Amino acid sequence: RPGMIIVPDDFMTLTATPTIHQKSAVHVIPSLNEKVRHKIIKAALDNKIKVVRKGTYWQTPGPRLETKAEIKMMARFADIVGMTMAHEAVIAQELEIPYASVCSVDNFANGLLDEPLGIEEIREGTRKNADSMNKILQSYLKLFA
């Protein structure tokens, strides 16, 4: 639901993933860093922010939104949909940077409600979640101070 904060433990994308390796084949096993995930969860809990501690993120190509049929299919395999995290995770792993993500649910996916999803609804959801996301980020950074 909009307003929820999720720290995914897995992700998927069915599109081509960028790589930093242009002249050689390097194979990575995509994953999220558990230590970073747990620190993000701790940062949320330290701020008394409810956080969903597991979930699967499905990355779509964007910038277009998903069709109703796509969301119906994705809902069988993933908990949240976004446009960037899977690529970020793979590139970070190639660079040997520990990576995890905290995701805010800013709106219901297209087709889940009777009314069509609009850009203003997306922006409003982002504004509403910004305070929680900032608090989590600030607390996360203090864990390294």
VEXKE-562810 format. One line per field, with one value per atom (N, C-alpha, C): atom name; x, y, z; residue in one letter; residue number from 0. Coordinates in nm, 4 decimals, padded with zeros to 6 digits. Each point is the difference from the previous one (the first is absolute). Layout:
! residues N
atomo: CA ...
east: X ...
north: Y ...
up: Z ...
residuo: A ...
num: NUM ...
***
This chain:
! residues 145
atomo: N CA C N CA C N CA C N CA C N CA C N CA C N CA C N CA C N CA C N CA C N CA C N CA C N CA C N CA C N CA C N CA C N CA C N CA C N CA C N CA C N CA C N CA C N CA C N CA C N CA C N CA C N CA C N CA C N CA C N CA C N CA C N CA C N CA C N CA C N CA C N CA C N CA C N CA C N CA C N CA C N CA C N CA C N CA C N CA C N CA C N CA C N CA C N CA C N CA C N CA C N CA C N CA C N CA C N CA C N CA C N CA C N CA C N CA C N CA C N CA C N CA C N CA C N CA C N CA C N CA C N CA C N CA C N CA C N CA C N CA C N CA C N CA C N CA C N CA C N CA C N CA C N CA C N CA C N CA C N CA C N CA C N CA C N CA C N CA C N CA C N CA C N CA C N CA C N CA C N CA C N CA C N CA C N CA C N CA C N CA C N CA C N CA C N CA C N CA C N CA C N CA C N CA C N CA C N CA C N CA C N CA C N CA C N CA C N CA C N CA C N CA C N CA C N CA C N CA C N CA C N CA C N CA C N CA C N CA C N CA C N CA C N CA C N CA C N CA C N CA C N CA C N CA C N CA C N CA C N CA C N CA C N CA C N CA C N CA C N CA C N CA C N CA C N CA C N CA C N CA C N CA C N CA C N CA C N CA C N CA C
east: 00.0842 -00.0842 00.0885 -00.0495 00.0759 00.0315 00.1209 00.0473 00.0891 -00.0031 00.0835 00.1455 00.0898 00.1423 00.0442 00.0714 00.0421 00.1511 00.0649 00.1418 00.0039 00.0033 -00.0066 00.1190 -00.0255 00.1079 00.0312 -00.0727 00.0259 -00.0576 00.0405 -00.0483 00.0015 -00.0694 -00.0003 -00.0200 00.0551 -00.0260 00.0112 -00.0865 00.0019 00.0534 00.0652 00.0588 00.1518 00.0673 00.1462 00.0516 00.1027 00.0585 00.1326 00.0223 00.1281 00.1155 00.1194 00.1201 00.1144 00.0950 00.1186 00.1068 -00.0200 00.0969 -00.0349 00.0767 -00.0297 00.0766 00.1175 00.0846 00.0195 -00.0678 00.0150 -00.1306 -00.0188 -00.1189 00.0306 -00.0723 00.0158 -00.1369 -00.0036 -00.1275 -00.0130 -00.1108 -00.0301 -00.1305 -00.0136 -00.1266 -00.0707 -00.1023 -00.0647 -00.0568 00.0264 -00.0529 00.0048 -00.0625 00.0040 00.0819 00.0722 00.0878 -00.0806 00.0088 -00.0783 00.0400 00.1285 00.0428 -00.0593 00.0017 -00.0578 -00.1512 -00.0647 -00.1444 -00.0344 00.0742 -00.0298 00.0254 00.0995 00.0244 -00.1117 -00.0511 -00.1137 -00.1214 -00.0256 -00.1141 00.0173 00.1202 00.0269 -00.0238 00.0450 -00.0196 -00.1485 -00.0799 -00.1445 -00.0600 00.0337 -00.0553 00.0446 00.1237 00.0483 -00.0861 -00.0635 -00.0887 -00.1468 -00.0234 -00.1368 -00.0823 00.0691 -00.0648 -00.0250 -00.1255 -00.0327 00.0684 00.0592 00.0719 -00.0291 -00.0266 -00.0150 00.1410 00.0396 00.1404 00.0397 -00.0944 00.0296 -00.1004 00.0424 -00.0881 00.0805 -00.0686 00.0645 -00.0358 00.1024 -00.0106 00.0068 -00.0932 00.0007 00.0295 00.1098 00.0354 -00.0570 -00.0667 -00.0519 00.0823 -00.0070 00.0854 -00.0334 -00.1246 -00.0335 00.0401 -00.0305 -00.0714 -00.1515 -00.0464 -00.1452 -00.0410 -00.1237 -00.0537 -00.0399 -00.0251 -00.0352 -00.1476 -00.0338 -00.1405 -00.0686 -00.1310 -00.0747 00.0350 00.0146 00.0335 00.1403 00.0940 00.1358 00.0000 -00.0716 -00.0072 -00.0639 -00.1032 -00.0663 00.0997 00.0832 00.1001 00.1085 00.0513 00.1079 -00.0408 -00.1254 -00.0482 00.0141 00.0093 00.0181 00.1430 00.0956 00.1409 00.0762 -00.0575 00.0724 -00.0948 00.0621 -00.0768 -00.0050 00.1052 00.0073 00.0588 -00.0323 00.0456 00.0693 00.1121 00.0723 00.0782 00.0802 00.0677 00.1518 00.0612 00.1447 00.0783 -00.0569 00.0793 00.0776 -00.0545 00.0710 00.1298 -00.0053 00.1216 00.1018 -00.0451 00.0899 00.0680 -00.0770 00.0532 00.1065 -00.0233 00.0956 00.1283 -00.0119 00.1188 00.0791 -00.0687 00.0693 00.0757 -00.0619 00.0662 00.1229 -00.0090 00.1169 00.1135 -00.0360 00.0991 00.0426 -00.0559 00.0275 -00.0388 -00.1126 -00.0565 -00.1175 00.0048 -00.1138 -00.1265 -00.1072 -00.1197 -00.1262 -00.0924 -00.1380 -00.0847 -00.1283 -00.0874 -00.1135 -00.0455 -00.1229 -00.0968 -00.1199 -00.0981 -00.1254 -00.0471 -00.1277 -00.1073 -00.1137 -00.1133 -00.0747 00.0078 -00.0552 -00.1408 -00.0399 -00.1333 -00.0377 -00.1296 -00.0452 00.0395 00.0357 00.0374 -00.1204 00.0301 -00.1025 -00.0955 -00.1283 -00.1004 -00.0485 00.0654 -00.0449 -00.1200 -00.0168 -00.1141 -00.0911 -00.1224 -00.0937 00.0432 00.0579 00.0435 00.1380 00.0251 00.1344 00.1043 00.1200 00.1102 00.0492 00.0170 00.0466 00.1321 00.0697 00.1318 -00.0075 -00.1068 -00.0102 -00.0147 -00.0711 -00.0130 00.1377 00.0804 00.1348 00.0851 -00.0031 00.0793 -00.0432 -00.1292 -00.0508 00.0452 -00.0046 00.0467 00.1477 00.0791 00.1432 00.0228 -00.0749 00.0130 -00.0358 -00.1051 -00.0431 00.1043 00.0711 00.0987 00.1375 00.0229 00.1334 00.0514 -00.0840 00.0445 00.0519 -00.0748 00.0445 00.1302 00.0091 00.1217 00.1205 -00.0193 00.1097 00.0441 -00.0954 00.0343 00.0807 -00.0409 00.0727 00.1416 00.0137 00.1320 00.0900 -00.0526 00.0804 00.0457 -00.0888 00.0372 00.0971 -00.0186 00.0915 00.1409 00.0121 00.1319 00.0657 -00.0797 00.0549 00.0587 -00.0469 00.0550 00.1468 00.0439 00.1383 00.0853 -00.0599 00.0745 00.0948
north: -00.1181 00.1181 00.1241 00.1079 00.1249 00.0371 00.0511 00.0377 -00.1050 -00.1222 -00.1063 00.0177 -00.0461 -00.0008 -00.1462 -00.0372 -00.1389 -00.0051 -00.0963 -00.0272 -00.1359 00.0013 -00.1262 -00.0913 -00.1300 -00.0971 -00.0698 00.0361 -00.0572 00.0935 -00.0218 00.0842 -00.0778 00.0545 -00.0597 00.1073 -00.0272 00.0814 -00.0922 00.0183 -00.0841 00.0780 00.1108 00.0817 -00.0088 00.0460 -00.0003 00.0838 -00.0502 00.0683 00.0619 00.1270 00.0614 -00.0640 00.0193 -00.0554 00.1004 -00.0091 00.0849 -00.0684 -00.1276 -00.0790 00.0052 00.0765 00.0166 -00.0975 -00.0455 -00.0802 -00.1433 -00.0368 -00.1372 -00.0449 -00.1295 -00.0563 -00.0284 00.0631 -00.0222 -00.0397 -00.1088 -00.0501 00.0298 00.0575 00.0230 -00.0709 -00.0378 -00.0550 00.1151 00.0574 00.1178 -00.0271 00.0941 -00.0116 00.1360 00.0080 00.1201 -00.0333 00.0974 -00.0210 -00.0060 -00.1127 -00.0198 00.0962 00.0304 00.0932 00.1382 00.0457 00.1313 -00.0038 -00.1081 -00.0135 00.0133 -00.0712 00.0020 00.1378 00.0718 00.1364 00.0943 -00.0183 00.0815 -00.0277 -00.1273 -00.0372 00.0599 -00.0090 00.0589 00.1505 00.0672 00.1449 00.0353 -00.0798 00.0240 -00.0223 -00.1112 -00.0318 00.1005 00.0506 00.1030 00.1262 00.0220 00.1158 -00.0361 -00.1214 -00.0484 00.0021 -00.0306 -00.0081 -00.1471 -00.0340 -00.1374 -00.0322 -00.1178 -00.0397 -00.1462 -00.0295 -00.1378 -00.0499 -00.1066 -00.0425 -00.0894 -00.0453 -00.0851 00.0296 -00.0252 00.0169 -00.0081 -00.0250 -00.0068 00.1238 00.0623 00.1201 -00.0432 00.0479 -00.0283 00.1309 00.0018 00.1208 -00.0072 00.1078 00.0132 00.1064 00.0057 00.0932 00.1474 00.0355 00.1408 00.0782 00.1234 00.0773 -00.0209 -00.0805 -00.0221 -00.0857 00.0155 -00.0861 -00.1334 -00.0947 -00.1336 -00.0041 -00.0936 -00.0189 -00.0767 -00.0002 -00.0759 -00.1479 -00.0518 -00.1414 -00.0297 00.0905 -00.0207 -00.0033 00.0924 00.0031 -00.1271 -00.0465 -00.1240 -00.1162 -00.0097 -00.1052 00.0207 00.1230 00.0297 -00.0287 00.0235 -00.0207 -00.1458 -00.0916 -00.1422 -00.0302 00.0873 -00.0307 00.1046 00.1174 00.1083 00.0789 00.0752 00.0797 00.1473 00.0484 00.1407 00.0099 00.1111 00.0249 00.1353 00.0054 00.1252 -00.0022 00.1052 00.0141 00.0061 -00.0173 00.0207 -00.1014 -00.0557 -00.0704 -00.1205 -00.0799 -00.1197 00.0383 00.1017 00.0449 00.0529 00.0773 00.0528 -00.1153 -00.1002 -00.1124 -00.0759 -00.0238 -00.0754 00.0804 00.1282 00.0842 00.0099 00.0199 00.0066 -00.1298 -00.1110 -00.1278 -00.0134 00.0430 -00.0038 00.0876 00.1113 00.0908 -00.0409 -00.1111 -00.0519 00.0999 00.0678 00.0940 -00.0708 -00.0165 -00.0610 00.0834 -00.0645 00.0726 -00.0694 00.0820 -00.0408 00.1249 -00.0152 00.1136 00.0092 00.1206 00.0239 00.0637 -00.0539 00.0437 00.0521 00.1131 00.0507 -00.0318 -00.0423 -00.0248 00.1327 00.0605 00.1342 -00.0005 -00.1091 -00.0055 -00.1449 -00.0215 -00.1308 -00.0134 -00.1186 -00.0234 00.0223 00.0321 00.0230 -00.1189 00.0291 -00.1038 -00.0611 00.0318 -00.0570 00.0755 00.1240 00.0796 00.0258 00.0421 00.0274 00.1193 00.1004 00.1205 -00.0212 00.0548 -00.0117 00.0731 -00.0547 00.0595 00.1234 00.1118 00.1238 00.0452 00.0849 00.0471 00.0784 00.0742 00.0774 -00.0927 -00.1097 -00.0991 -00.0594 -00.0267 -00.0530 00.1018 00.1249 00.1052 00.0208 -00.0020 00.0202 -00.1123 -00.1242 -00.1129 00.0120 00.0456 00.0200 00.1058 00.1097 00.1077 -00.0519 -00.0782 -00.0519 -00.0931 -00.0753 -00.0962 00.0613 00.1199 00.0613 00.0130 00.0375 00.0188 -00.1312 -00.1079 -00.1299 -00.0429 00.0180 -00.0400 00.0814 00.1293 00.0844 -00.0418 -00.0321 -00.0445 -00.1288 -00.0927 -00.1267 00.0260 00.0835 00.0305 00.0638 00.0977 00.0667 -00.0994 -00.0857 -00.0995 -00.1031 -00.0380 -00.0947 00.0585 00.1255 00.0641 00.0110 00.0197 00.0098 -00.1346 -00.1081 -00.1304 -00.0136 00.0848 -00.0048 00.1122 00.0915 00.1143 -00.0426
up: 00.0000 00.0000 00.0000 -00.0580 00.0062 00.1449 00.0193 00.1322 00.0638 -00.0522 00.0562 -00.0426 00.0868 -00.0279 -00.0038 -00.1052 -00.0181 -00.0222 00.0632 -00.0241 -00.0703 -00.1334 -00.0729 00.0297 -00.0074 00.0147 -00.1319 -00.1041 -00.1314 -00.1064 -00.1235 -00.1091 -00.1306 -00.0975 -00.1325 -00.1053 -00.1155 -00.1178 -00.1197 -00.0950 -00.1193 -00.1194 00.0269 -00.1058 00.0086 -00.1020 -00.0007 00.1164 00.0657 00.1149 -00.0427 00.0332 -00.0375 00.0754 -00.0529 00.0623 -00.0121 00.0923 -00.0101 -00.0845 -00.0310 -00.0746 -00.1486 -00.0760 -00.1416 -00.0895 00.0462 -00.0877 00.0472 00.1081 00.0484 00.0638 -00.0008 00.0633 00.1467 00.0870 00.1436 00.0536 00.0700 00.0501 00.1489 00.0370 00.1407 00.0328 00.1242 00.0467 00.0703 -00.0629 00.0572 00.1389 00.0896 00.1361 00.0672 00.1151 00.0837 00.1242 00.0503 00.1140 00.1295 00.0700 00.1225 00.1121 00.0139 00.1047 -00.0237 -00.1231 -00.0325 00.0231 -00.0421 00.0220 00.1486 00.0841 00.1441 00.0604 -00.0481 00.0496 -00.0430 -00.1203 -00.0450 00.0882 00.0260 00.0855 00.1392 00.0560 00.1316 -00.0028 -00.1044 -00.0113 -00.0017 -00.0688 -00.0024 00.1387 00.0625 00.1316 00.1057 -00.0103 00.0932 -00.0066 -00.1148 -00.0182 00.0178 00.0489 00.0212 -00.1295 -00.1089 -00.1303 -00.0300 -00.0264 -00.0359 -00.1324 -00.0043 -00.1205 -00.0301 -00.1250 -00.0454 -00.0288 00.0676 00.0006 -00.1163 -00.0770 -00.1159 -00.1096 -00.1197 -00.1139 -00.1283 -00.1076 -00.1311 -00.0802 -00.0540 -00.0831 -00.1454 -00.0809 -00.1433 -00.0714 -00.0753 -00.0756 -00.1405 -00.0382 -00.1358 -00.0727 -00.1325 -00.0734 00.0197 00.0196 00.0136 -00.1245 -00.0146 00.1008 -00.0013 -00.0932 -00.0012 00.1178 00.0429 00.1053 -00.0599 00.0849 -00.0433 -00.0395 -00.0862 -00.0354 00.1128 -00.0014 00.0995 -00.0073 -00.1203 -00.0180 00.0539 -00.0232 00.0516 00.1530 00.0613 00.1468 00.0533 -00.0666 00.0428 -00.0005 -00.1046 -00.0071 00.1058 00.0124 00.0939 00.1439 00.0328 00.1364 00.0440 -00.0944 00.0333 00.0434 -00.0382 00.0220 00.0820 00.0172 00.0674 00.0892 00.0915 00.0956 -00.0362 -00.0648 -00.0395 -00.1402 -00.0655 -00.1355 -00.0032 -00.0693 -00.0171 -00.1299 -00.0197 -00.1285 00.0074 00.1209 00.0067 00.0834 00.1028 00.1004 -00.0505 -00.0877 -00.0462 -00.0707 -00.0836 -00.0683 00.1000 00.0973 00.1029 00.0752 00.0354 00.0771 -00.0783 -00.1269 -00.0814 -00.0202 -00.0334 -00.0195 00.1311 00.1118 00.1297 00.0261 -00.0309 00.0223 -00.0891 -00.1245 -00.0885 00.0538 00.0628 00.0570 00.1416 00.0492 00.1344 00.1089 -00.0219 00.0964 00.0693 00.1314 00.0691 -00.0241 -00.0423 -00.0410 00.0484 00.0439 00.0257 -00.0217 00.0084 -00.0295 00.1004 00.0193 00.0752 -00.0990 -00.0073 -00.1001 00.0686 -00.0466 00.0498 -00.1030 00.0489 -00.0884 -00.0110 -00.1167 -00.0196 -00.0574 -00.0620 -00.0610 -00.0270 -00.0198 -00.0461 -00.1461 -00.0415 -00.1393 -00.0911 -00.1237 -00.1005 -00.0080 00.0096 -00.0137 00.1293 00.1129 00.1268 00.0574 -00.0424 00.0428 -00.1203 00.0270 -00.1096 -00.0842 00.0659 -00.0715 -00.0614 -00.1189 -00.0585 00.0855 00.0047 00.0746 -00.0741 00.0730 -00.0609 00.0591 -00.0730 00.0420 00.1315 00.0216 00.1249 00.1205 -00.0178 00.1082 00.0334 -00.1023 00.0206 00.0754 -00.0436 00.0660 00.1444 00.0257 00.1353 00.0923 -00.0493 00.0799 00.0332 -00.0957 00.0227 00.1069 -00.0083 00.1007 00.1391 00.0099 00.1296 00.0615 -00.0813 00.0504 00.0220 -00.0497 00.0056 00.1431 00.0937 00.1383 00.0601 -00.0195 00.0524 -00.0663 -00.1293 -00.0720 00.0474 00.0216 00.0496 00.1402 00.0860 00.1357 -00.0042 -00.0847 -00.0122 -00.0499 -00.0998 -00.0560 00.1053 00.0734 00.1025 00.1084 00.0435 00.1018 -00.0559 -00.1229 -00.0638 -00.0042 -00.0382 -00.0083 00.1374 00.1043 00.1364 00.0459 -00.0558 00.0368 -00.0415 -00.0921 -00.0468 00.0580 00.0752 00.0543 00.1103
residuo: R R R P P P G G G M M M I I I I I I V V V P P P D D D D D D F F F M M M T T T L L L T T T A A A T T T P P P T T T I I I H H H Q Q Q K K K S S S A A A V V V H H H V V V I I I P P P S S S L L L N N N E E E K K K V V V R R R H H H K K K I I I I I I K K K A A A A A A L L L D D D N N N K K K I I I K K K V V V V V V R R R K K K G G G T T T Y Y Y W W W Q Q Q T T T P P P G G G P P P R R R L L L E E E T T T K K K A A A E E E I I I K K K M M M M M M A A A R R R F F F A A A D D D I I I V V V G G G M M M T T T M M M A A A H H H E E E A A A V V V I I I A A A Q Q Q E E E L L L E E E I I I P P P Y Y Y A A A S S S V V V C C C S S S V V V D D D N N N F F F A A A N N N G G G L L L L L L D D D E E E P P P L L L G G G I I I E E E E E E I I I R R R E E E G G G T T T R R R K K K N N N A A A D D D S S S M M M N N N K K K I I I L L L Q Q Q S S S Y Y Y L L L K K K L L L F F F A A A
num: 0 0 0 1 1 1 2 2 2 3 3 3 4 4 4 5 5 5 6 6 6 7 7 7 8 8 8 9 9 9 10 10 10 11 11 11 12 12 12 13 13 13 14 14 14 15 15 15 16 16 16 17 17 17 18 18 18 19 19 19 20 20 20 21 21 21 22 22 22 23 23 23 24 24 24 25 25 25 26 26 26 27 27 27 28 28 28 29 29 29 30 30 30 31 31 31 32 32 32 33 33 33 34 34 34 35 35 35 36 36 36 37 37 37 38 38 38 39 39 39 40 40 40 41 41 41 42 42 42 43 43 43 44 44 44 45 45 45 46 46 46 47 47 47 48 48 48 49 49 49 50 50 50 51 51 51 52 52 52 53 53 53 54 54 54 55 55 55 56 56 56 57 57 57 58 58 58 59 59 59 60 60 60 61 61 61 62 62 62 63 63 63 64 64 64 65 65 65 66 66 66 67 67 67 68 68 68 69 69 69 70 70 70 71 71 71 72 72 72 73 73 73 74 74 74 75 75 75 76 76 76 77 77 77 78 78 78 79 79 79 80 80 80 81 81 81 82 82 82 83 83 83 84 84 84 85 85 85 86 86 86 87 87 87 88 88 88 89 89 89 90 90 90 91 91 91 92 92 92 93 93 93 94 94 94 95 95 95 96 96 96 97 97 97 98 98 98 99 99 99 100 100 100 101 101 101 102 102 102 103 103 103 104 104 104 105 105 105 106 106 106 107 107 107 108 108 108 109 109 109 110 110 110 111 111 111 112 112 112 113 113 113 114 114 114 115 115 115 116 116 116 117 117 117 118 118 118 119 119 119 120 120 120 121 121 121 122 122 122 123 123 123 124 124 124 125 125 125 126 126 126 127 127 127 128 128 128 129 129 129 130 130 130 131 131 131 132 132 132 133 133 133 134 134 134 135 135 135 136 136 136 137 137 137 138 138 138 139 139 139 140 140 140 141 141 141 142 142 142 143 143 143 144 144 144
***
